[in-house]
């Protein structure tokens, strides 16, 4: 399978800062998820040319992991640190959970931590600045919360394609019940399936390479038959 690390060139099939990537009946997704890069899966598998998935960076979390504290809104497709979307025929995402999965949702029935709203605003502001940098310079320049206010250039992706790799994300206990993860350390083999059908790794990237902060690795997997995109996160 195709594999490239440190993707610094926008080859055909890679489109940064895409717009209109969410289903029209879920406009609230744009309040919670920032579209980083669209990927035509024909880059990885020629038979999937024209199927386009989108790397996303969640606005959350301010602390902990996404989905933390909203467990009563979790379902078979969402859990702490994991969420799934269905790719429509016109290559838009439909979230398979409830909006209340996101802490910033108006459905919340708890008080936000001090600083959570400021964090969300900072994430969206840094994303907008990175988009403007791309439109001016044609490169990815992120505005890290830990920097000096100036853009720092990064590769578009840390990895595109390739095999599964082990990390903090591979604890099967955390995976939503619709999916099955096996991590055989002895055989050095990881498998991830939905109804017996395998996912394959699409890409991963550090959230803070695009936004003010974020996971050390945002991981995107795809299962072609059900057109399911599955996200999880590695924190090191």
JOPESUL-V824160 format. One record per pair of residues at least 4 apart in sequence whose ideal C-beta (glycine too) atoms are under 7 Angstrom apart, sorted by the first residue. I is the first residue (numbers start at 1). J is the second residue. If there is no record, write none. Layout:
BEGIN
I	J
I	J
END
This chain:
BEGIN
1	44
1	161
1	162
2	43
2	44
2	161
3	161
3	162
4	160
4	161
5	158
5	159
6	155
6	158
7	155
7	156
7	157
7	160
8	155
8	156
10	14
10	16
10	156
13	39
13	40
13	42
13	43
14	37
14	39
14	156
15	37
15	38
16	37
16	134
16	140
16	156
17	35
17	131
17	134
18	35
18	38
18	54
21	35
21	38
21	54
21	92
21	93
22	26
22	27
22	29
22	30
22	92
22	93
23	88
23	92
23	93
23	94
26	94
26	95
28	99
29	33
29	93
29	95
31	104
32	58
32	59
32	102
32	104
33	56
33	58
34	56
34	57
34	59
34	127
34	211
35	54
35	56
36	55
36	56
36	57
36	210
37	55
37	156
37	157
38	52
38	54
39	43
39	52
39	53
39	55
39	202
39	203
40	49
40	50
40	52
41	45
41	48
41	51
41	53
41	222
42	46
42	48
42	49
42	50
44	161
44	202
48	224
51	91
52	91
53	87
53	202
53	220
53	222
53	229
54	93
55	203
55	205
55	218
55	220
56	231
57	207
57	210
57	211
57	214
57	218
58	66
59	104
59	120
59	123
59	124
60	66
60	102
60	103
60	104
61	65
61	66
61	68
62	113
62	115
62	116
62	119
63	113
64	68
65	80
65	81
65	233
66	81
66	233
67	74
67	78
67	79
67	80
67	81
67	83
67	101
68	80
69	103
69	110
70	100
70	101
70	103
73	98
73	100
73	101
74	78
74	79
74	101
75	97
75	98
76	176
76	177
76	178
77	83
77	84
77	96
77	97
77	176
77	178
78	82
78	83
78	84
78	97
78	101
78	176
79	174
79	175
79	176
80	174
81	174
81	232
81	233
82	174
82	175
82	176
82	231
82	232
83	97
83	101
83	231
84	96
84	176
84	228
84	229
84	230
85	93
85	94
85	95
85	96
85	229
86	94
86	96
86	227
86	228
87	91
87	93
87	227
87	229
88	92
88	94
93	229
97	101
99	105
99	107
100	105
100	107
100	108
103	108
103	112
103	116
104	120
112	116
112	117
115	119
116	120
117	121
118	122
119	123
120	124
121	125
122	126
122	145
122	212
123	127
123	211
123	212
124	128
125	129
126	130
126	142
126	143
126	211
126	212
127	131
127	210
127	211
128	132
129	133
129	143
130	134
130	140
130	141
130	142
130	143
130	210
131	135
132	136
133	137
133	141
133	151
134	138
134	139
134	140
137	141
139	153
140	153
140	154
140	156
140	210
141	151
141	152
141	153
142	151
142	152
142	154
142	208
142	209
142	210
142	211
143	147
143	151
143	212
144	152
144	208
144	212
145	212
145	213
147	152
154	209
157	203
157	205
158	204
158	205
158	206
158	217
159	203
159	204
160	203
161	201
162	201
163	201
164	190
164	201
166	170
166	183
166	190
167	234
168	234
168	235
168	236
169	219
169	232
169	233
169	234
170	181
170	183
170	190
172	181
172	182
172	183
175	179
175	181
178	194
179	192
179	193
179	194
179	230
180	193
181	192
182	190
182	191
183	190
184	189
191	198
192	198
192	199
192	221
193	197
193	198
193	199
194	199
194	223
194	226
194	228
197	223
197	225
197	226
198	223
199	221
199	222
199	223
199	230
200	221
200	222
201	221
202	220
202	221
202	222
203	220
204	217
204	218
204	219
204	220
205	209
205	218
206	214
206	215
206	216
206	217
207	211
207	213
207	214
207	215
207	218
208	213
208	214
214	218
215	233
215	234
215	235
216	234
216	235
216	236
217	233
217	234
218	231
218	233
219	231
219	232
219	233
219	234
220	229
220	231
221	230
222	229
223	228
END
